[in-house]
Amino acid sequence: MSDLIATLRWLVDIPSVTGSEDRIATGVAERLLPVWDVKGVQRIGNSLVVGERTGRPLISLYGHLDTVPEQEENRGSHEEGGRLYGLGTSDMKAGLAVMVHLLEDASIRNGAYDVIAVFYDSEEGPFNENGLIDVLEQESWLKESEFAIVLEPTALRLELGCNGSMNGDVVFRGEAAHSARPWLGDNAITKAGGWLSALHEREPRVEILEDLEFREVVTVTRANGGIANNVVPAEFRLNINYRFPPSLTVDDAKVRLRSIAADADDLRIHDAAPAGLIPEANEHLVRLEHLLGGERFPKQGWTDVARLTELGIPAVNYGPGDPALAHRVGEWVRLADVEVAYEVLRCFLGS
């Protein structure tokens, strides 16, 4: 395999769990300094902006440096059967490796576009702690990008837009009593049973936008209730994760979620990320779509395409790696796909 795969293994073998990205940011900066010099490698905390403005049309690339926490089974990288296994292989160090090699490619540096790459930290953490926030605030000229590509894993598919994401505490309240005499109280956990059962049977709501099918889904991801084995629980609290289509604003989504949780005693929304918009007619999108055979797909998960399109930057998702493998113990990426992603974007950016 090529040096591209060696770069991927190097990146995977640098631990970079959210909050611990200093080492990988330093490594990428040192790798690219000989190519871009100090003027072309700017560090903002543990994020990097690499490239130079020369007045050519601006196309920007984005990739997060961090991973979710490691587990014993996915520490370090190993190659087997044309795949590279290890934490972050798909999400999203394969995309980072492609970005590094694109920046090192002389045909792209001397091509028709100013190609700027943003390597940022803390994407896997809370929405409001994402390192891209500081980058976009300090380097506001990035909003001048004619087109942006987020190299999150898409299995080499061109994915447009993305669902928004919202989390809230759904609360059911009852009355405590001795578990030997439950009729003297009101069990908050079993009180939630009907609502939970209906939610379990709830089918995703499908919405078609620009011929793309987005699915609105509501998922309970955590639950907590009760204080002792012999006490009727007086409160039952569940975290609900809501994914909403690009047709809804955050305010619209809050109204929808409150309707869905109407049978509960309380709903406390504690974070919300907007959906990513589908770019309007754009010559760069047309070119990339043509290179990929004319097919386009919706992004069911959330990516920073949402943050970019909110600022008016036409942005899409495209990268190596399977999104279904993200955050899983057996995470891997097909090595041939990393090569394909590089060649597609090299052709796209070098034209």
N, C-alpha and C positions, 0 to 999 in steps of 0.2 A: 504494500500500500504506500501511498505517497506521504510526503511530509505533512500534508493536511491531517492525516490520521495520527501522526506523531504529535502534532499540536493538540489534537483533541485529547489524547491520552495525558499529555502534560497538564492540560486544564482540569481534567477529571481528577487527577491525582493531587491537585491543590485543594484542600478542604476549604469550602467557602459558604458554610451555613450562614443564614441571615444574621447579621451582626458581626460576622468574622470575615469580612471581605478584603481587609487590608492587604493580605499576602497576595491574593490573586490580582487585585488592582495594581499593586506594585509590579508583579510579574508581567502583566500585559503592557504596562507603561514602559518598562525596561526593554521589552521585546520590540516595541514600535518606535522607540526614540531614535535608533539609528536610521530609520526610514523617514521619519517626519520631523526630527529635531525638536528642540524644546518648544518652539512656536506652535508646532502641530500636535502636541500632546499636552492637554490641560487636565489637571486633576481637581476635582471638586469633592472634598471628603474622600469617600471610597468609590467615586464614580470618575469616569474618564470621558473626555470629548476629544476625538482624534481626527485630524484632517485640517485643511486650510481653505479659506475662502479666497477665490481668485476672480470672482465675477461671473463664472460659468453658472448654468442652472444648478440649483442645489438639490441633491437627493440625500436623505439621511437614513441611516440604519440604526436599529436599536436592539440591545440585548442585555438581559440582567445577569449579573455575576454570581448571584447567590443561589443556594439550593435550600430545600427543606432539610430538617435535621436528619443526620445519618442514622442508619441502623446497622447492626453488626454484619448483616448479610450483604450490604452494598458498599462497604468501605473499599476504596481503591478500585482500579480498573483491571479488567482482564478481557482478552479477545478470544472468541470462540465462534466457529461457524459463520464467519463473515459479519459478526456482530461485536460491538464493544459494550461490555456490561459495566455498570457502576453508577453511583449516585450522580445525577446531573447529566448523564449521557444524552438523554432526550431533552430534558428540561433544565437548562437549554445550552449546555456547553458545546453541543454539536453546532448550534447556530453561532456561538461565540468563535469557534474555530474557523468557520467560514468567514466571519467578519474580519478576523485577524489576517487571513490570507488575502482577502480582497484589498485590504489596506496596504498590503505588501506588494501588490501586483502593479508593476510599472504601467501596464496598458490602461489601467483604471486611473491611476494618478495623473496620467497624461491624456486622458480621454475627454469626452465631451462634457462631463459633469464634475462639479465639486462634490465629492463623496465624503460625507462626514459620518463617523460612527460614534455612537454613544454607548458606553459600557457602564451600567449603573447598578447600584446596590439596593438591597432591602425590598425587592419586588415581592418576595414570598411572605413578607410581613403585612402589618396593617396598611390599609390604603393610604392613610395620611402620613405614613412614615417612609413611603417609597422614595428612593434617592433620585428618581427622575424629576420629582417636584423641584428640588433645588437646582438641578441642571437647567430645566426649562425656564426657571425664574432668572438665573444668572446669565444664561446664554439665550436671551430672548430672540436673537436673530435666527435661531433654529425654526421659528414659526414661519420663516420665509421659504422653507422647504417646499418645492413643487410636488414632492412625493416622499413618502416614508415607508419603510418596510420594517416590521417587527419580526425578528427571526425566531419567534416561538415555534415549537414543534407543530407542524401541520400535516405530517406525512407527505410532504412535497405538494400539497394542494394549496391553491390560492384561496384564502379564506377572508371574506369581507365582513366588516362590522364585528360586533361581539355583543353578547348579552351583558346587561348590567348585573350587579350583584349587591345584595342587601342582607344584613343580618339583624335579627332582633330577638329579644327575650319574650316568649309567649308565656304568660303566667296564669295558672289556675289556682284559686284560693279556696280553702275549706275551713274546717275547724278541728283543732286537735282534740283527741280523747284517748282513753286507754284502748288498746287494740282488742281487749277482751269484751269491751262494750262499744263497738264501733257506731252503734245507732245513736250514741250521745254526741257524735261529732259528724264531720263531713269530710270524706276522703278526697283530697285535692287530686291525687293521682288517678284514681278510678273515675273521678269527675271528668277528666280529660279523655277518657276512653273513646267516647263517641266521635269526638273531633279528630282524634288520632286515627281511628279506623277509617273515617271518611277521607282523611288526607292520604292514608295508605293506598286507597283505591282511586285516588284522583289521577286522571290521565293528564299528561302534559298538554297545555293549550298551545296549538300550533298557529303561528302567524307567518304569512307570506309577505316578504318585502323584497322588491326588485327580483322576483322569482327565486328568492332564497328562503328556506324554511327555518325559522327560529322557534325554539320550544321554550315556553314559559314553564318553569318547574319550581316546586316548593319542597324543601327537604328538611326534616328534623335531623340535626347533626349531633346534638348533645341533650342530655336530660338530667335533672337533679331534683330530688325531693325526699322529704322525710328526715327525721333527726334520730330515731332509734327504732329498734325492731319491735317494740311494744307500744308505739305511739302512732295513732292515726295522723298521717301527714296533713299539715295545714296549708302547705304551699308546694306546688309542683311547677318547676321552671324549665322551659325547653328553649334551646337555640334553634331558630328557624332560618335557613338560608334560602333566599329567594333570587332566582335568576329571571330577569325580565328582558324583553326584546327591545331593539333600538327605537321602536315607535313610541316608547314611554320615556318621559323624563323621570328624574329621581322623585320629584313631587308626585307625578302620576303613579309611580311604583309604590310609594308610601300609601297612597289611597287604596290601591289594589291589595297590598299586604294587610292593611287594617280590615278590609272586607273579608279576606281569607281567614283572619284570626278573630272574626267577630264573636265567636262563641266563647272565647277566653275572657278572663277577668281583666287582663291588661296586656298591652303590647308595647315594649320599649325598644325602639329601633336605635341601634348603637353604631352602625356604620353603613355607608352606602357608596357605591361606585357607579358612575353613569355607564350606560351602554355605549358601544362604539358605533359611530355612524358609517353608513355605506358611502364610499366616495362617489361624487357625481362624475360625469364624463371627464376623463383625465387622460391625456395622451400617454403618460407613463404607465398608467393602469392598462390601457389598451395594448401597449407593447409587451408588458409582462404577461398579460392574459394570452396574447398570441404565442409567446414563447412556451407557455404551459399548455397549449392545445385548446385554448378557448373555454375551458371549464372554470367555474367559480363556485365556491361553497360558503355556507354561513359559518361563523365561529360561535359555537355553543358556549364555550368557556369565556372567562373575562381575560383580556390582555390590555396592555397599555395603548393599544390602538384607540381605546376609549379616551384616554387622557390626551392623546395627540389630536384626534378629530374634534374634541371639545375646544381645542385652540385653533381650529380651522386648518389643520395640516391633513391633507389627504393621505390616509395611512391604511395599510393592509397587513395581513399576517401571511408569512411564507417562510418555512424553514424545514430542515431535516428533523427526523425524530417523530415518534408516534405519540400524540397527546394522551392516548389511552394508557401509556406506560408511565406518564409523569407521576411522581411521588410514590411509586410502587417499589417494593424491595427488589424485584427482579428487573429493574429498569435497564433498558439497552437501546442502542441505536444501530441500524444497519449501516455498515461502513460505506457501501456503495451509494447510499442515499446522501451521505455527507458530500461525496464527490459530485453527485448530480446537482445538489443545491449550489455548490460553488460554481460549477460550470454554467448553470442557468443565470446566476446573478453576475458572473463575470461577463457573459454575453450581453446581459441587460444594461450593465453599467458602462461597458466598454464601447457601446454603439454610439 
